[in-house]
Amino acid sequence: MVVCEGWHRSLVPYDAIVCAKAADGSLSAGVYSTQRIEIETTDASRYLIAPRQQARFLAELARHAPQILGKPMFGSVV
């Protein structure tokens, strides 16, 4: 998955994703959407994203990263 943060782009391997959850609070202040998702990886990196089509994004994320489906946090953003 490619995450774009301004001019910076990060490649996040799907198998490195450990959870996806709804983001709120001061951490999400830099993203102007009200529907934000925080992605955490095995190396403890965190990415804050605001996909245009959240339901479609979550369906694709579940398809590419099935290891997060059993996590309670993943269910909280659906």
SVG drawing of the C-alpha trace seen along z (x, -y; Angstrom):
<svg xmlns="http://www.w3.org/2000/svg" viewBox="-19 -20 29 33">
<polyline fill="none" stroke="black" stroke-width="0.4" points="0.0,0.0 1.3,-3.5 0.6,-6.2 1.0,-9.8 1.7,-12.5 2.2,-15.7 5.1,-15.2 6.3,-12.2 5.2,-8.7 5.7,-5.6 5.4,-2.0 3.6,0.1 3.6,3.8 0.2,5.4 1.8,8.2 3.3,5.6 0.0,4.1 -1.1,5.1 -4.1,3.0 -6.4,0.4 -8.6,-1.7 -10.7,-4.9 -8.5,-7.9 -9.5,-10.8 -8.0,-13.4 -4.9,-15.5 -3.0,-12.8 -5.4,-13.4 -5.2,-17.2 -3.2,-17.3 -5.9,-15.5 -8.9,-17.5 -11.4,-14.6 -13.7,-13.5 -13.3,-9.9 -9.7,-9.1 -8.0,-5.7 -4.8,-5.0 -2.7,-2.1 -0.1,-0.5 2.7,1.7 5.0,4.4 7.8,1.9 5.5,-0.4 5.1,-2.9 1.7,-4.7 0.1,-6.2 -2.9,-8.5 -5.0,-8.3 -8.3,-9.7 -9.5,-7.5 -12.1,-9.1 -14.1,-5.9 -13.7,-4.5 -15.9,-1.5 -14.2,-0.5 -10.7,-1.1 -11.6,1.1 -12.9,3.9 -9.6,3.8 -7.5,3.6 -9.3,6.7 -8.7,8.5 -5.0,7.7 -4.2,7.9 -6.5,10.7 -4.3,10.9 -6.0,7.9 -9.6,9.2 -9.6,11.0 -8.4,7.8 -11.2,6.0 -9.8,2.6 -10.4,3.4 -14.0,4.0 -14.4,0.6 -13.8,-1.4 -16.3,0.4"/>
</svg>
